[in-house]
Amino acid sequence: MLDQLNIIGGNMYKVKRKIRIDSQPIVEVWKKHLHCDKVFMNKKAGYYYFCESVPDVEFTEEFSA
């Protein structure tokens, strides 16, 4: 499974794992284990999203196929 990229609040994040809220995970332990710097909670969907920030990309040269 490929990591999913999401834009949240104008910043790009790589979703490393999502865990159901009702499973009551120990968020800080999972955050450290997955090497994440952000955790988002989507109450409507019922999940925590453990994410890693994606730095801004700067293009220096254009490639053609």
CHARMM internal coordinates of N, CA and C (Angstrom, degrees):
IC EDIT
DIST 1 N 1 CA 1.4512
DIST 1 CA 1 C 1.5258
ANGL 1 N 1 CA 1 C 109.42
DIST 1 C 2 N 1.3023
ANGL 1 CA 1 C 2 N 117.37
DIHE 1 N 1 CA 1 C 2 N 129.50
DIST 2 N 2 CA 1.4477
ANGL 1 C 2 N 2 CA 122.31
DIHE 1 CA 1 C 2 N 2 CA 177.14
DIST 2 CA 2 C 1.5138
ANGL 2 N 2 CA 2 C 109.92
DIHE 1 C 2 N 2 CA 2 C -79.89
DIST 2 C 3 N 1.3318
ANGL 2 CA 2 C 3 N 115.86
DIHE 2 N 2 CA 2 C 3 N 146.92
DIST 3 N 3 CA 1.4483
ANGL 2 C 3 N 3 CA 120.03
DIHE 2 CA 2 C 3 N 3 CA 175.17
DIST 3 CA 3 C 1.5239
ANGL 3 N 3 CA 3 C 108.71
DIHE 2 C 3 N 3 CA 3 C -66.70
DIST 3 C 4 N 1.3225
ANGL 3 CA 3 C 4 N 115.38
DIHE 3 N 3 CA 3 C 4 N 142.17
DIST 4 N 4 CA 1.4501
ANGL 3 C 4 N 4 CA 121.68
DIHE 3 CA 3 C 4 N 4 CA -179.47
DIST 4 CA 4 C 1.5252
ANGL 4 N 4 CA 4 C 109.03
DIHE 3 C 4 N 4 CA 4 C -91.86
DIST 4 C 5 N 1.3312
ANGL 4 CA 4 C 5 N 117.39
DIHE 4 N 4 CA 4 C 5 N 137.28
DIST 5 N 5 CA 1.4514
ANGL 4 C 5 N 5 CA 122.09
DIHE 4 CA 4 C 5 N 5 CA 175.94
DIST 5 CA 5 C 1.5163
ANGL 5 N 5 CA 5 C 108.94
DIHE 4 C 5 N 5 CA 5 C -102.03
DIST 5 C 6 N 1.3299
ANGL 5 CA 5 C 6 N 116.15
DIHE 5 N 5 CA 5 C 6 N 134.03
DIST 6 N 6 CA 1.4619
ANGL 5 C 6 N 6 CA 121.99
DIHE 5 CA 5 C 6 N 6 CA 178.75
DIST 6 CA 6 C 1.5148
ANGL 6 N 6 CA 6 C 109.30
DIHE 5 C 6 N 6 CA 6 C -132.52
DIST 6 C 7 N 1.3180
ANGL 6 CA 6 C 7 N 116.01
DIHE 6 N 6 CA 6 C 7 N 147.00
DIST 7 N 7 CA 1.4623
ANGL 6 C 7 N 7 CA 120.71
DIHE 6 CA 6 C 7 N 7 CA 172.66
DIST 7 CA 7 C 1.5211
ANGL 7 N 7 CA 7 C 106.72
DIHE 6 C 7 N 7 CA 7 C -103.26
DIST 7 C 8 N 1.3304
ANGL 7 CA 7 C 8 N 114.87
DIHE 7 N 7 CA 7 C 8 N 120.74
DIST 8 N 8 CA 1.4581
ANGL 7 C 8 N 8 CA 121.70
DIHE 7 CA 7 C 8 N 8 CA -178.63
DIST 8 CA 8 C 1.5238
ANGL 8 N 8 CA 8 C 107.19
DIHE 7 C 8 N 8 CA 8 C -128.54
DIST 8 C 9 N 1.3217
ANGL 8 CA 8 C 9 N 116.25
DIHE 8 N 8 CA 8 C 9 N 121.45
DIST 9 N 9 CA 1.4581
ANGL 8 C 9 N 9 CA 120.18
DIHE 8 CA 8 C 9 N 9 CA -179.83
DIST 9 CA 9 C 1.5177
ANGL 9 N 9 CA 9 C 113.79
DIHE 8 C 9 N 9 CA 9 C 59.59
DIST 9 C 10 N 1.3311
ANGL 9 CA 9 C 10 N 116.91
DIHE 9 N 9 CA 9 C 10 N 31.35
DIST 10 N 10 CA 1.4546
ANGL 9 C 10 N 10 CA 121.20
DIHE 9 CA 9 C 10 N 10 CA 179.10
DIST 10 CA 10 C 1.5225
ANGL 10 N 10 CA 10 C 114.70
DIHE 9 C 10 N 10 CA 10 C 83.24
DIST 10 C 11 N 1.3295
ANGL 10 CA 10 C 11 N 117.87
DIHE 10 N 10 CA 10 C 11 N -1.03
DIST 11 N 11 CA 1.4658
ANGL 10 C 11 N 11 CA 122.36
DIHE 10 CA 10 C 11 N 11 CA 178.49
DIST 11 CA 11 C 1.5249
ANGL 11 N 11 CA 11 C 109.81
DIHE 10 C 11 N 11 CA 11 C -112.57
DIST 11 C 12 N 1.3331
ANGL 11 CA 11 C 12 N 116.58
DIHE 11 N 11 CA 11 C 12 N 148.47
DIST 12 N 12 CA 1.4609
ANGL 11 C 12 N 12 CA 120.81
DIHE 11 CA 11 C 12 N 12 CA -179.83
DIST 12 CA 12 C 1.5218
ANGL 12 N 12 CA 12 C 110.08
DIHE 11 C 12 N 12 CA 12 C -96.50
DIST 12 C 13 N 1.3388
ANGL 12 CA 12 C 13 N 115.07
DIHE 12 N 12 CA 12 C 13 N 136.17
DIST 13 N 13 CA 1.4605
ANGL 12 C 13 N 13 CA 121.76
DIHE 12 CA 12 C 13 N 13 CA 179.94
DIST 13 CA 13 C 1.5176
ANGL 13 N 13 CA 13 C 110.08
DIHE 12 C 13 N 13 CA 13 C -131.70
DIST 13 C 14 N 1.3237
ANGL 13 CA 13 C 14 N 115.59
DIHE 13 N 13 CA 13 C 14 N 145.39
DIST 14 N 14 CA 1.4597
ANGL 13 C 14 N 14 CA 122.26
DIHE 13 CA 13 C 14 N 14 CA 173.31
DIST 14 CA 14 C 1.5265
ANGL 14 N 14 CA 14 C 106.09
DIHE 13 C 14 N 14 CA 14 C -97.61
DIST 14 C 15 N 1.3307
ANGL 14 CA 14 C 15 N 116.42
DIHE 14 N 14 CA 14 C 15 N 119.76
DIST 15 N 15 CA 1.4591
ANGL 14 C 15 N 15 CA 121.18
DIHE 14 CA 14 C 15 N 15 CA 178.44
DIST 15 CA 15 C 1.5181
ANGL 15 N 15 CA 15 C 107.54
DIHE 14 C 15 N 15 CA 15 C -81.22
DIST 15 C 16 N 1.3241
ANGL 15 CA 15 C 16 N 115.82
DIHE 15 N 15 CA 15 C 16 N 113.88
DIST 16 N 16 CA 1.4646
ANGL 15 C 16 N 16 CA 120.69
DIHE 15 CA 15 C 16 N 16 CA -177.22
DIST 16 CA 16 C 1.5237
ANGL 16 N 16 CA 16 C 111.50
DIHE 15 C 16 N 16 CA 16 C -88.72
DIST 16 C 17 N 1.3455
ANGL 16 CA 16 C 17 N 115.67
DIHE 16 N 16 CA 16 C 17 N -29.08
DIST 17 N 17 CA 1.4644
ANGL 16 C 17 N 17 CA 119.18
DIHE 16 CA 16 C 17 N 17 CA 179.14
DIST 17 CA 17 C 1.5134
ANGL 17 N 17 CA 17 C 109.10
DIHE 16 C 17 N 17 CA 17 C -166.33
DIST 17 C 18 N 1.3222
ANGL 17 CA 17 C 18 N 116.11
DIHE 17 N 17 CA 17 C 18 N 148.04
DIST 18 N 18 CA 1.4577
ANGL 17 C 18 N 18 CA 120.12
DIHE 17 CA 17 C 18 N 18 CA 171.09
DIST 18 CA 18 C 1.5235
ANGL 18 N 18 CA 18 C 108.00
DIHE 17 C 18 N 18 CA 18 C -123.43
DIST 18 C 19 N 1.3258
ANGL 18 CA 18 C 19 N 114.16
DIHE 18 N 18 CA 18 C 19 N 139.03
DIST 19 N 19 CA 1.4630
ANGL 18 C 19 N 19 CA 120.93
DIHE 18 CA 18 C 19 N 19 CA -176.24
DIST 19 CA 19 C 1.5222
ANGL 19 N 19 CA 19 C 108.38
DIHE 18 C 19 N 19 CA 19 C -131.88
DIST 19 C 20 N 1.3199
ANGL 19 CA 19 C 20 N 115.66
DIHE 19 N 19 CA 19 C 20 N 135.34
DIST 20 N 20 CA 1.4648
ANGL 19 C 20 N 20 CA 120.72
DIHE 19 CA 19 C 20 N 20 CA -179.48
DIST 20 CA 20 C 1.5284
ANGL 20 N 20 CA 20 C 110.82
DIHE 19 C 20 N 20 CA 20 C -60.89
DIST 20 C 21 N 1.3237
ANGL 20 CA 20 C 21 N 115.81
DIHE 20 N 20 CA 20 C 21 N 136.58
DIST 21 N 21 CA 1.4599
ANGL 20 C 21 N 21 CA 122.29
DIHE 20 CA 20 C 21 N 21 CA 178.99
DIST 21 CA 21 C 1.5185
ANGL 21 N 21 CA 21 C 110.46
DIHE 20 C 21 N 21 CA 21 C -62.39
DIST 21 C 22 N 1.3342
ANGL 21 CA 21 C 22 N 116.85
DIHE 21 N 21 CA 21 C 22 N -40.22
DIST 22 N 22 CA 1.4660
ANGL 21 C 22 N 22 CA 119.33
DIHE 21 CA 21 C 22 N 22 CA -175.98
DIST 22 CA 22 C 1.5297
ANGL 22 N 22 CA 22 C 113.87
DIHE 21 C 22 N 22 CA 22 C -70.45
DIST 22 C 23 N 1.3408
ANGL 22 CA 22 C 23 N 117.57
DIHE 22 N 22 CA 22 C 23 N -7.10
DIST 23 N 23 CA 1.4608
ANGL 22 C 23 N 23 CA 119.60
DIHE 22 CA 22 C 23 N 23 CA 174.28
DIST 23 CA 23 C 1.5317
ANGL 23 N 23 CA 23 C 111.07
DIHE 22 C 23 N 23 CA 23 C -83.67
DIST 23 C 24 N 1.3376
ANGL 23 CA 23 C 24 N 116.02
DIHE 23 N 23 CA 23 C 24 N -4.35
DIST 24 N 24 CA 1.4645
ANGL 23 C 24 N 24 CA 124.14
DIHE 23 CA 23 C 24 N 24 CA 175.84
DIST 24 CA 24 C 1.5341
ANGL 24 N 24 CA 24 C 112.71
DIHE 23 C 24 N 24 CA 24 C 50.73
DIST 24 C 25 N 1.3384
ANGL 24 CA 24 C 25 N 116.62
DIHE 24 N 24 CA 24 C 25 N 57.71
DIST 25 N 25 CA 1.4699
ANGL 24 C 25 N 25 CA 119.15
DIHE 24 CA 24 C 25 N 25 CA 178.96
DIST 25 CA 25 C 1.5264
ANGL 25 N 25 CA 25 C 110.88
DIHE 24 C 25 N 25 CA 25 C -69.61
DIST 25 C 26 N 1.3057
ANGL 25 CA 25 C 26 N 116.81
DIHE 25 N 25 CA 25 C 26 N 155.16
DIST 26 N 26 CA 1.4580
ANGL 25 C 26 N 26 CA 121.66
DIHE 25 CA 25 C 26 N 26 CA 172.87
DIST 26 CA 26 C 1.5246
ANGL 26 N 26 CA 26 C 104.98
DIHE 25 C 26 N 26 CA 26 C -84.23
DIST 26 C 27 N 1.3156
ANGL 26 CA 26 C 27 N 115.09
DIHE 26 N 26 CA 26 C 27 N 98.24
DIST 27 N 27 CA 1.4627
ANGL 26 C 27 N 27 CA 122.52
DIHE 26 CA 26 C 27 N 27 CA -168.63
DIST 27 CA 27 C 1.5280
ANGL 27 N 27 CA 27 C 112.41
DIHE 26 C 27 N 27 CA 27 C -57.28
DIST 27 C 28 N 1.3237
ANGL 27 CA 27 C 28 N 118.31
DIHE 27 N 27 CA 27 C 28 N -46.88
DIST 28 N 28 CA 1.4615
ANGL 27 C 28 N 28 CA 120.79
DIHE 27 CA 27 C 28 N 28 CA -177.39
DIST 28 CA 28 C 1.5339
ANGL 28 N 28 CA 28 C 111.88
DIHE 27 C 28 N 28 CA 28 C -63.88
DIST 28 C 29 N 1.3201
ANGL 28 CA 28 C 29 N 117.46
DIHE 28 N 28 CA 28 C 29 N -34.82
DIST 29 N 29 CA 1.4644
ANGL 28 C 29 N 29 CA 121.05
DIHE 28 CA 28 C 29 N 29 CA 178.51
DIST 29 CA 29 C 1.5330
ANGL 29 N 29 CA 29 C 109.67
DIHE 28 C 29 N 29 CA 29 C -67.80
DIST 29 C 30 N 1.3205
ANGL 29 CA 29 C 30 N 117.21
DIHE 29 N 29 CA 29 C 30 N -45.77
DIST 30 N 30 CA 1.4627
ANGL 29 C 30 N 30 CA 120.89
DIHE 29 CA 29 C 30 N 30 CA 178.58
DIST 30 CA 30 C 1.5232
ANGL 30 N 30 CA 30 C 111.02
DIHE 29 C 30 N 30 CA 30 C -64.21
DIST 30 C 31 N 1.3336
ANGL 30 CA 30 C 31 N 116.40
DIHE 30 N 30 CA 30 C 31 N -41.19
DIST 31 N 31 CA 1.4582
ANGL 30 C 31 N 31 CA 120.93
DIHE 30 CA 30 C 31 N 31 CA 179.52
DIST 31 CA 31 C 1.5298
ANGL 31 N 31 CA 31 C 110.87
DIHE 30 C 31 N 31 CA 31 C -58.68
DIST 31 C 32 N 1.3178
ANGL 31 CA 31 C 32 N 116.46
DIHE 31 N 31 CA 31 C 32 N -44.81
DIST 32 N 32 CA 1.4596
ANGL 31 C 32 N 32 CA 120.97
DIHE 31 CA 31 C 32 N 32 CA 179.47
DIST 32 CA 32 C 1.5387
ANGL 32 N 32 CA 32 C 110.46
DIHE 31 C 32 N 32 CA 32 C -68.58
DIST 32 C 33 N 1.3215
ANGL 32 CA 32 C 33 N 117.04
DIHE 32 N 32 CA 32 C 33 N -44.39
DIST 33 N 33 CA 1.4660
ANGL 32 C 33 N 33 CA 122.27
DIHE 32 CA 32 C 33 N 33 CA -178.52
DIST 33 CA 33 C 1.5353
ANGL 33 N 33 CA 33 C 112.00
DIHE 32 C 33 N 33 CA 33 C -59.95
DIST 33 C 34 N 1.3236
ANGL 33 CA 33 C 34 N 116.40
DIHE 33 N 33 CA 33 C 34 N -39.28
DIST 34 N 34 CA 1.4664
ANGL 33 C 34 N 34 CA 121.52
DIHE 33 CA 33 C 34 N 34 CA -177.35
DIST 34 CA 34 C 1.5299
ANGL 34 N 34 CA 34 C 112.92
DIHE 33 C 34 N 34 CA 34 C -89.44
DIST 34 C 35 N 1.3315
ANGL 34 CA 34 C 35 N 116.88
DIHE 34 N 34 CA 34 C 35 N -1.93
DIST 35 N 35 CA 1.4708
ANGL 34 C 35 N 35 CA 122.09
DIHE 34 CA 34 C 35 N 35 CA -178.20
DIST 35 CA 35 C 1.5278
ANGL 35 N 35 CA 35 C 110.91
DIHE 34 C 35 N 35 CA 35 C 57.74
DIST 35 C 36 N 1.3254
ANGL 35 CA 35 C 36 N 115.22
DIHE 35 N 35 CA 35 C 36 N 48.04
DIST 36 N 36 CA 1.4593
ANGL 35 C 36 N 36 CA 121.72
DIHE 35 CA 35 C 36 N 36 CA -179.92
DIST 36 CA 36 C 1.5213
ANGL 36 N 36 CA 36 C 109.92
DIHE 35 C 36 N 36 CA 36 C -99.83
DIST 36 C 37 N 1.3377
ANGL 36 CA 36 C 37 N 115.79
DIHE 36 N 36 CA 36 C 37 N 152.54
DIST 37 N 37 CA 1.4517
ANGL 36 C 37 N 37 CA 118.94
DIHE 36 CA 36 C 37 N 37 CA 175.76
DIST 37 CA 37 C 1.5282
ANGL 37 N 37 CA 37 C 112.60
DIHE 36 C 37 N 37 CA 37 C -111.48
DIST 37 C 38 N 1.3233
ANGL 37 CA 37 C 38 N 117.83
DIHE 37 N 37 CA 37 C 38 N -7.01
DIST 38 N 38 CA 1.4596
ANGL 37 C 38 N 38 CA 122.26
DIHE 37 CA 37 C 38 N 38 CA 177.81
DIST 38 CA 38 C 1.5251
ANGL 38 N 38 CA 38 C 110.30
DIHE 37 C 38 N 38 CA 38 C -141.59
DIST 38 C 39 N 1.3333
ANGL 38 CA 38 C 39 N 114.50
DIHE 38 N 38 CA 38 C 39 N 144.90
DIST 39 N 39 CA 1.4605
ANGL 38 C 39 N 39 CA 120.90
DIHE 38 CA 38 C 39 N 39 CA 173.31
DIST 39 CA 39 C 1.5198
ANGL 39 N 39 CA 39 C 106.73
DIHE 38 C 39 N 39 CA 39 C -131.09
DIST 39 C 40 N 1.3235
ANGL 39 CA 39 C 40 N 116.11
DIHE 39 N 39 CA 39 C 40 N 127.88
DIST 40 N 40 CA 1.4569
ANGL 39 C 40 N 40 CA 121.75
DIHE 39 CA 39 C 40 N 40 CA 178.37
DIST 40 CA 40 C 1.5231
ANGL 40 N 40 CA 40 C 108.40
DIHE 39 C 40 N 40 CA 40 C -114.22
DIST 40 C 41 N 1.3293
ANGL 40 CA 40 C 41 N 115.81
DIHE 40 N 40 CA 40 C 41 N 145.25
DIST 41 N 41 CA 1.4551
ANGL 40 C 41 N 41 CA 120.66
DIHE 40 CA 40 C 41 N 41 CA 177.68
DIST 41 CA 41 C 1.5286
ANGL 41 N 41 CA 41 C 108.16
DIHE 40 C 41 N 41 CA 41 C -116.04
DIST 41 C 42 N 1.3257
ANGL 41 CA 41 C 42 N 116.09
DIHE 41 N 41 CA 41 C 42 N 124.99
DIST 42 N 42 CA 1.4478
ANGL 41 C 42 N 42 CA 121.95
DIHE 41 CA 41 C 42 N 42 CA 176.21
DIST 42 CA 42 C 1.5262
ANGL 42 N 42 CA 42 C 106.86
DIHE 41 C 42 N 42 CA 42 C -111.08
DIST 42 C 43 N 1.3297
ANGL 42 CA 42 C 43 N 115.74
DIHE 42 N 42 CA 42 C 43 N 96.14
DIST 43 N 43 CA 1.4687
ANGL 42 C 43 N 43 CA 120.11
DIHE 42 CA 42 C 43 N 43 CA -176.46
DIST 43 CA 43 C 1.5205
ANGL 43 N 43 CA 43 C 111.84
DIHE 42 C 43 N 43 CA 43 C -63.37
DIST 43 C 44 N 1.3338
ANGL 43 CA 43 C 44 N 116.61
DIHE 43 N 43 CA 43 C 44 N -37.16
DIST 44 N 44 CA 1.4665
ANGL 43 C 44 N 44 CA 120.16
DIHE 43 CA 43 C 44 N 44 CA -178.38
DIST 44 CA 44 C 1.5322
ANGL 44 N 44 CA 44 C 111.04
DIHE 43 C 44 N 44 CA 44 C -62.94
DIST 44 C 45 N 1.3375
ANGL 44 CA 44 C 45 N 116.72
DIHE 44 N 44 CA 44 C 45 N -43.86
DIST 45 N 45 CA 1.4630
ANGL 44 C 45 N 45 CA 120.99
DIHE 44 CA 44 C 45 N 45 CA 179.29
DIST 45 CA 45 C 1.5271
ANGL 45 N 45 CA 45 C 111.45
DIHE 44 C 45 N 45 CA 45 C -81.02
DIST 45 C 46 N 1.3427
ANGL 45 CA 45 C 46 N 116.71
DIHE 45 N 45 CA 45 C 46 N -22.95
DIST 46 N 46 CA 1.4591
ANGL 45 C 46 N 46 CA 120.45
DIHE 45 CA 45 C 46 N 46 CA 178.35
DIST 46 CA 46 C 1.5204
ANGL 46 N 46 CA 46 C 114.51
DIHE 45 C 46 N 46 CA 46 C 84.88
DIST 46 C 47 N 1.3404
ANGL 46 CA 46 C 47 N 117.36
DIHE 46 N 46 CA 46 C 47 N 28.25
DIST 47 N 47 CA 1.4646
ANGL 46 C 47 N 47 CA 120.67
DIHE 46 CA 46 C 47 N 47 CA -176.77
DIST 47 CA 47 C 1.5226
ANGL 47 N 47 CA 47 C 112.63
DIHE 46 C 47 N 47 CA 47 C -133.17
DIST 47 C 48 N 1.3434
ANGL 47 CA 47 C 48 N 114.15
DIHE 47 N 47 CA 47 C 48 N 151.06
DIST 48 N 48 CA 1.4538
ANGL 47 C 48 N 48 CA 122.53
DIHE 47 CA 47 C 48 N 48 CA 162.33
DIST 48 CA 48 C 1.5187
ANGL 48 N 48 CA 48 C 105.88
DIHE 47 C 48 N 48 CA 48 C -94.03
DIST 48 C 49 N 1.3331
ANGL 48 CA 48 C 49 N 116.63
DIHE 48 N 48 CA 48 C 49 N 139.48
DIST 49 N 49 CA 1.4551
ANGL 48 C 49 N 49 CA 122.04
DIHE 48 CA 48 C 49 N 49 CA 175.97
DIST 49 CA 49 C 1.5200
ANGL 49 N 49 CA 49 C 107.80
DIHE 48 C 49 N 49 CA 49 C -113.80
DIST 49 C 50 N 1.3102
ANGL 49 CA 49 C 50 N 117.27
DIHE 49 N 49 CA 49 C 50 N 116.17
DIST 50 N 50 CA 1.4562
ANGL 49 C 50 N 50 CA 123.22
DIHE 49 CA 49 C 50 N 50 CA 179.64
DIST 50 CA 50 C 1.5213
ANGL 50 N 50 CA 50 C 107.39
DIHE 49 C 50 N 50 CA 50 C -94.05
DIST 50 C 51 N 1.3404
ANGL 50 CA 50 C 51 N 115.35
DIHE 50 N 50 CA 50 C 51 N 118.00
DIST 51 N 51 CA 1.4557
ANGL 50 C 51 N 51 CA 120.56
DIHE 50 CA 50 C 51 N 51 CA -167.94
DIST 51 CA 51 C 1.5231
ANGL 51 N 51 CA 51 C 112.93
DIHE 50 C 51 N 51 CA 51 C -127.72
DIST 51 C 52 N 1.3285
ANGL 51 CA 51 C 52 N 113.46
DIHE 51 N 51 CA 51 C 52 N 157.47
DIST 52 N 52 CA 1.4534
ANGL 51 C 52 N 52 CA 123.07
DIHE 51 CA 51 C 52 N 52 CA 173.68
DIST 52 CA 52 C 1.5249
ANGL 52 N 52 CA 52 C 107.26
DIHE 51 C 52 N 52 CA 52 C -120.46
DIST 52 C 53 N 1.3264
ANGL 52 CA 52 C 53 N 117.11
DIHE 52 N 52 CA 52 C 53 N 131.14
DIST 53 N 53 CA 1.4603
ANGL 52 C 53 N 53 CA 121.48
DIHE 52 CA 52 C 53 N 53 CA 178.62
DIST 53 CA 53 C 1.5186
ANGL 53 N 53 CA 53 C 110.19
DIHE 52 C 53 N 53 CA 53 C -64.40
DIST 53 C 54 N 1.3361
ANGL 53 CA 53 C 54 N 115.45
DIHE 53 N 53 CA 53 C 54 N 139.66
DIST 54 N 54 CA 1.4543
ANGL 53 C 54 N 54 CA 121.29
DIHE 53 CA 53 C 54 N 54 CA 175.61
DIST 54 CA 54 C 1.5236
ANGL 54 N 54 CA 54 C 106.35
DIHE 53 C 54 N 54 CA 54 C -104.52
DIST 54 C 55 N 1.3341
ANGL 54 CA 54 C 55 N 117.55
DIHE 54 N 54 CA 54 C 55 N 119.79
DIST 55 N 55 CA 1.4720
ANGL 54 C 55 N 55 CA 119.39
DIHE 54 CA 54 C 55 N 55 CA -178.99
DIST 55 CA 55 C 1.5242
ANGL 55 N 55 CA 55 C 111.06
DIHE 54 C 55 N 55 CA 55 C -66.03
DIST 55 C 56 N 1.3207
ANGL 55 CA 55 C 56 N 115.29
DIHE 55 N 55 CA 55 C 56 N 155.89
DIST 56 N 56 CA 1.4655
ANGL 55 C 56 N 56 CA 120.01
DIHE 55 CA 55 C 56 N 56 CA 176.95
DIST 56 CA 56 C 1.5132
ANGL 56 N 56 CA 56 C 109.61
DIHE 55 C 56 N 56 CA 56 C -60.27
DIST 56 C 57 N 1.3189
ANGL 56 CA 56 C 57 N 115.68
DIHE 56 N 56 CA 56 C 57 N 140.35
DIST 57 N 57 CA 1.4595
ANGL 56 C 57 N 57 CA 121.63
DIHE 56 CA 56 C 57 N 57 CA -179.92
DIST 57 CA 57 C 1.5214
ANGL 57 N 57 CA 57 C 107.86
DIHE 56 C 57 N 57 CA 57 C -101.53
DIST 57 C 58 N 1.2985
ANGL 57 CA 57 C 58 N 115.24
DIHE 57 N 57 CA 57 C 58 N 134.26
DIST 58 N 58 CA 1.4614
ANGL 57 C 58 N 58 CA 120.49
DIHE 57 CA 57 C 58 N 58 CA 178.06
DIST 58 CA 58 C 1.5243
ANGL 58 N 58 CA 58 C 108.28
DIHE 57 C 58 N 58 CA 58 C -114.32
DIST 58 C 59 N 1.3296
ANGL 58 CA 58 C 59 N 116.98
DIHE 58 N 58 CA 58 C 59 N 118.44
DIST 59 N 59 CA 1.4483
ANGL 58 C 59 N 59 CA 121.56
DIHE 58 CA 58 C 59 N 59 CA -179.85
DIST 59 CA 59 C 1.5237
ANGL 59 N 59 CA 59 C 109.38
DIHE 58 C 59 N 59 CA 59 C -83.22
DIST 59 C 60 N 1.3106
ANGL 59 CA 59 C 60 N 116.55
DIHE 59 N 59 CA 59 C 60 N 131.22
DIST 60 N 60 CA 1.4518
ANGL 59 C 60 N 60 CA 120.09
DIHE 59 CA 59 C 60 N 60 CA -179.32
DIST 60 CA 60 C 1.5233
ANGL 60 N 60 CA 60 C 112.50
DIHE 59 C 60 N 60 CA 60 C -113.72
DIST 60 C 61 N 1.3307
ANGL 60 CA 60 C 61 N 117.52
DIHE 60 N 60 CA 60 C 61 N -19.58
DIST 61 N 61 CA 1.4527
ANGL 60 C 61 N 61 CA 120.77
DIHE 60 CA 60 C 61 N 61 CA -177.96
DIST 61 CA 61 C 1.5235
ANGL 61 N 61 CA 61 C 108.55
DIHE 60 C 61 N 61 CA 61 C -149.99
DIST 61 C 62 N 1.3131
ANGL 61 CA 61 C 62 N 116.59
DIHE 61 N 61 CA 61 C 62 N 140.57
DIST 62 N 62 CA 1.4499
ANGL 61 C 62 N 62 CA 120.86
DIHE 61 CA 61 C 62 N 62 CA 179.67
DIST 62 CA 62 C 1.5220
ANGL 62 N 62 CA 62 C 109.87
DIHE 61 C 62 N 62 CA 62 C -92.86
DIST 62 C 63 N 1.3118
ANGL 62 CA 62 C 63 N 116.41
DIHE 62 N 62 CA 62 C 63 N 131.82
DIST 63 N 63 CA 1.4567
ANGL 62 C 63 N 63 CA 121.93
DIHE 62 CA 62 C 63 N 63 CA 178.79
DIST 63 CA 63 C 1.5254
ANGL 63 N 63 CA 63 C 109.17
DIHE 62 C 63 N 63 CA 63 C -108.37
DIST 63 C 64 N 1.3236
ANGL 63 CA 63 C 64 N 116.75
DIHE 63 N 63 CA 63 C 64 N 145.10
DIST 64 N 64 CA 1.4617
ANGL 63 C 64 N 64 CA 120.39
DIHE 63 CA 63 C 64 N 64 CA 175.53
DIST 64 CA 64 C 1.5208
ANGL 64 N 64 CA 64 C 108.76
DIHE 63 C 64 N 64 CA 64 C -118.30
DIST 64 C 65 N 1.3116
ANGL 64 CA 64 C 65 N 115.12
DIHE 64 N 64 CA 64 C 65 N 149.60
DIST 65 N 65 CA 1.4633
ANGL 64 C 65 N 65 CA 121.17
DIHE 64 CA 64 C 65 N 65 CA -175.37
DIST 65 CA 65 C 1.4901
ANGL 65 N 65 CA 65 C 112.64
DIHE 64 C 65 N 65 CA 65 C -79.13
END
COOR INIT
IC SEED 1 N 1 CA 1 C
IC BUILD
